[in-house]
Amino acid sequence: MGGATAADYAWLSERWTDGVGTTVLCITFVRDLSPADALRRIKVTPGTLGEFNVAAYAAQGGTVLADTGWGTRYVTNVAEPLSLDTAVATVFANVENSDFTFRLNDRLIATFGLYGYRYREGDDPDRLLADVRDLGLYGDGYREDPIASALALASRATGVHLSRAHYARPALTGSTDHLQATW
């Protein structure tokens, strides 16, 4: 255990939360890939703009993708190439759902809802259990700001750390419109 805490990622959770407390985000941590490599793997051309876009931020240990169209969450042919020979963790939240997914070398290791850990699935769904407990994500029901805790879990699982300074730097961005059409 150890590493990132919910406090380390409260700012990122707040960044994607509106004025009435609704968080809508899809953040993906990718170990050992540069922003250009991550975008290349999901067939996104940097510099293109569309209705839906993804921003790839250089971070300590890899890249963090912030997706405004949620293509990296829903399109399985996106998750697979991102996780090949590396680790990928995604935190997704909208008004209907919120979950955490961890893939390692194209294998789904663990996925669970942020309000229903007992319904976890994957090849090794309890691999992150010590960190899940440490970050207060264990159990079911309402908890205060599970998004920041899930972002910290993504950081711990992948070894990628996104600081405010990393997030403030220019990111590579590109359209994910072509990905949206596939689901």
Kinemage of the C-alpha trace (Angstrom):
@kinemage 1
@onewidth
@group {chain A} dominant
@subgroup {mainchain}
@vectorlist {calphas} color= white
{ca met a 1} P 0.000 0.000 0.000
{ca gly a 2} L 0.954 3.598 -0.118
{ca gly a 3} L 1.357 6.036 -2.916
{ca ala a 4} L -1.338 8.337 -4.199
{ca thr a 5} L -4.175 9.452 -1.934
{ca ala a 6} L -7.637 10.849 -2.577
{ca ala a 7} L -6.310 14.246 -1.492
{ca asp a 8} L -3.728 14.050 -4.302
{ca tyr a 9} L -6.531 13.837 -6.873
{ca ala a 10} L -9.302 15.935 -5.290
{ca trp a 11} L -8.353 18.815 -7.614
{ca leu a 12} L -8.874 16.622 -10.705
{ca ser a 13} L -12.226 15.371 -9.449
{ca glu a 14} L -13.270 18.984 -8.797
{ca arg a 15} L -12.097 20.013 -12.279
{ca trp a 16} L -14.658 17.621 -13.818
{ca thr a 17} L -17.479 18.453 -11.355
{ca asp a 18} L -20.105 21.085 -12.126
{ca gly a 19} L -21.444 23.683 -9.718
{ca val a 20} L -24.123 21.364 -8.311
{ca gly a 21} L -21.882 18.411 -7.475
{ca thr a 22} L -22.282 16.242 -10.586
{ca thr a 23} L -19.031 14.708 -11.792
{ca val a 24} L -18.765 13.689 -15.438
{ca leu a 25} L -15.397 12.284 -16.471
{ca cys a 26} L -13.489 9.536 -18.214
{ca ile a 27} L -9.837 9.597 -17.137
{ca thr a 28} L -7.416 6.869 -18.224
{ca phe a 29} L -3.929 6.316 -16.770
{ca val a 30} L -1.526 4.506 -19.139
{ca arg a 31} L 1.867 3.284 -17.901
{ca asp a 32} L 5.052 3.749 -19.961
{ca leu a 33} L 3.458 5.312 -23.046
{ca ser a 34} L 4.040 8.845 -24.280
{ca pro a 35} L 0.997 10.956 -25.198
{ca ala a 36} L 1.801 10.487 -28.904
{ca asp a 37} L 2.091 6.704 -28.504
{ca ala a 38} L -1.168 6.487 -26.546
{ca leu a 39} L -3.048 8.456 -29.192
{ca arg a 40} L -1.468 6.419 -31.978
{ca arg a 41} L -2.622 3.182 -30.326
{ca ile a 42} L -6.229 4.360 -30.285
{ca lys a 43} L -5.995 5.768 -33.825
{ca val a 44} L -6.427 9.409 -32.826
{ca thr a 45} L -4.604 12.002 -34.907
{ca pro a 46} L -3.175 14.824 -32.760
{ca gly a 47} L -4.409 18.262 -33.754
{ca thr a 48} L -7.793 17.149 -35.093
{ca leu a 49} L -10.944 18.552 -33.550
{ca gly a 50} L -14.416 17.118 -33.427
{ca glu a 51} L -17.534 16.965 -31.336
{ca phe a 52} L -15.761 14.523 -29.009
{ca asn a 53} L -12.072 14.812 -28.142
{ca val a 54} L -9.366 13.306 -25.994
{ca ala a 55} L -6.465 15.146 -24.378
{ca ala a 56} L -3.268 13.210 -23.654
{ca tyr a 57} L -1.185 14.639 -20.793
{ca ala a 58} L 2.427 13.659 -20.192
{ca ala a 59} L 2.633 12.441 -16.604
{ca gln a 60} L 5.213 10.856 -14.351
{ca gly a 61} L 5.423 7.223 -15.450
{ca gly a 62} L 3.262 7.523 -18.560
{ca thr a 63} L 0.251 9.353 -19.939
{ca val a 64} L -3.173 10.360 -18.671
{ca leu a 65} L -6.040 10.648 -21.157
{ca ala a 66} L -8.991 12.915 -20.424
{ca asp a 67} L -11.800 11.967 -22.777
{ca thr a 68} L -14.759 14.266 -23.416
{ca gly a 69} L -16.532 11.688 -25.578
{ca trp a 70} L -15.831 8.567 -23.502
{ca gly a 71} L -14.508 6.658 -26.487
{ca thr a 72} L -11.691 5.173 -24.415
{ca arg a 73} L -14.256 3.625 -22.081
{ca tyr a 74} L -16.785 2.133 -24.445
{ca val a 75} L -14.789 0.953 -27.416
{ca thr a 76} L -13.137 -2.380 -26.621
{ca asn a 77} L -10.773 -2.039 -29.551
{ca val a 78} L -9.437 1.068 -27.774
{ca ala a 79} L -8.827 -0.541 -24.356
{ca glu a 80} L -7.041 -3.513 -25.873
{ca pro a 81} L -4.303 -1.650 -27.769
{ca leu a 82} L -3.787 0.761 -24.878
{ca ser a 83} L -3.078 -2.053 -22.426
{ca leu a 84} L -0.882 -4.209 -24.663
{ca asp a 85} L 2.471 -4.669 -22.848
{ca thr a 86} L 1.492 -2.144 -20.184
{ca ala a 87} L -1.109 -1.254 -17.526
{ca val a 88} L -4.209 0.897 -17.998
{ca ala a 89} L -6.735 2.109 -15.416
{ca thr a 90} L -9.878 4.066 -16.238
{ca val a 91} L -12.158 6.005 -13.909
{ca phe a 92} L -15.539 6.791 -15.406
{ca ala a 93} L -18.382 8.793 -13.896
{ca asn a 94} L -21.588 10.361 -15.096
{ca val a 95} L -25.013 10.966 -13.574
{ca glu a 96} L -26.022 7.323 -14.093
{ca asn a 97} L -22.886 5.321 -13.356
{ca ser a 98} L -19.359 5.407 -11.972
{ca asp a 99} L -16.754 2.703 -12.180
{ca phe a 100} L -13.109 1.720 -12.126
{ca thr a 101} L -11.428 -0.634 -14.612
{ca phe a 102} L -7.881 -2.001 -14.560
{ca arg a 103} L -6.345 -3.821 -17.532
{ca leu a 104} L -2.882 -5.353 -17.682
{ca asn a 105} L -1.384 -6.556 -20.958
{ca asp a 106} L -4.779 -6.767 -22.649
{ca arg a 107} L -6.348 -8.660 -19.729
{ca leu a 108} L -9.222 -7.297 -17.684
{ca ile a 109} L -7.857 -7.651 -14.167
{ca ala a 110} L -10.590 -5.859 -12.221
{ca thr a 111} L -13.641 -3.706 -12.749
{ca phe a 112} L -16.188 -2.520 -10.205
{ca gly a 113} L -18.726 0.196 -9.564
{ca leu a 114} L -17.584 2.883 -7.164
{ca tyr a 115} L -20.698 2.259 -5.060
{ca gly a 116} L -20.751 -1.533 -5.352
{ca tyr a 117} L -17.380 -3.194 -4.866
{ca arg a 118} L -18.999 -6.564 -4.132
{ca tyr a 119} L -19.992 -6.812 -7.812
{ca arg a 120} L -16.383 -6.728 -9.021
{ca glu a 121} L -15.330 -8.794 -12.014
{ca gly a 122} L -12.154 -9.674 -13.895
{ca asp a 123} L -9.357 -12.226 -14.052
{ca asp a 124} L -8.010 -11.205 -10.623
{ca pro a 125} L -10.672 -8.874 -9.163
{ca asp a 126} L -9.071 -8.653 -5.710
{ca arg a 127} L -5.538 -7.860 -6.915
{ca leu a 128} L -5.949 -4.251 -5.772
{ca leu a 129} L -7.919 -5.075 -2.600
{ca ala a 130} L -5.384 -3.645 -0.118
{ca asp a 131} L -5.359 -0.327 -1.995
{ca val a 132} L -9.157 -0.400 -2.454
{ca arg a 133} L -9.546 -0.728 1.329
{ca asp a 134} L -6.876 1.866 2.066
{ca leu a 135} L -8.615 4.378 -0.219
{ca gly a 136} L -12.085 3.730 1.227
{ca leu a 137} L -13.562 2.136 -1.906
{ca tyr a 138} L -14.346 -1.197 -0.250
{ca gly a 139} L -17.963 -1.995 0.514
{ca asp a 140} L -21.197 -0.797 -0.981
{ca gly a 141} L -23.304 2.309 -0.764
{ca tyr a 142} L -22.655 6.010 -0.589
{ca arg a 143} L -19.233 7.365 0.291
{ca glu a 144} L -17.790 10.848 0.227
{ca asp a 145} L -15.965 11.642 -3.056
{ca pro a 146} L -15.186 8.169 -4.389
{ca ile a 147} L -13.955 9.745 -7.635
{ca ala a 148} L -10.799 11.199 -6.072
{ca ser a 149} L -10.145 7.848 -4.357
{ca ala a 150} L -10.656 5.978 -7.652
{ca leu a 151} L -8.235 8.338 -9.417
{ca ala a 152} L -5.684 7.625 -6.680
{ca leu a 153} L -6.288 3.890 -7.182
{ca ala a 154} L -5.672 4.308 -10.930
{ca ser a 155} L -2.401 6.046 -10.119
{ca arg a 156} L -1.347 3.304 -7.697
{ca ala a 157} L -2.338 0.490 -10.078
{ca thr a 158} L -0.433 1.899 -13.045
{ca gly a 159} L 2.396 3.775 -11.358
{ca val a 160} L 1.406 6.919 -13.287
{ca his a 161} L 1.104 10.186 -11.398
{ca leu a 162} L -0.644 13.257 -12.822
{ca ser a 163} L 0.138 16.427 -10.910
{ca arg a 164} L -1.515 19.811 -11.308
{ca ala a 165} L 1.664 20.948 -13.081
{ca his a 166} L 1.393 18.103 -15.602
{ca tyr a 167} L -2.265 18.935 -16.186
{ca ala a 168} L -1.482 22.641 -16.657
{ca arg a 169} L 0.944 21.920 -19.510
{ca pro a 170} L -0.299 21.744 -23.081
{ca ala a 171} L -1.703 18.349 -23.996
{ca leu a 172} L -1.855 16.520 -27.289
{ca thr a 173} L -5.492 16.518 -28.339
{ca gly a 174} L -7.436 14.838 -31.079
{ca ser a 175} L -10.923 13.967 -32.177
{ca thr a 176} L -12.529 10.705 -31.063
{ca asp a 177} L -15.590 11.186 -33.279
{ca his a 178} L -14.580 8.181 -35.387
{ca leu a 179} L -14.503 6.023 -32.248
{ca gln a 180} L -17.979 7.097 -31.154
{ca ala a 181} L -19.459 5.744 -34.367
{ca thr a 182} L -18.255 2.226 -33.510
{ca trp a 183} L -20.472 1.761 -30.463
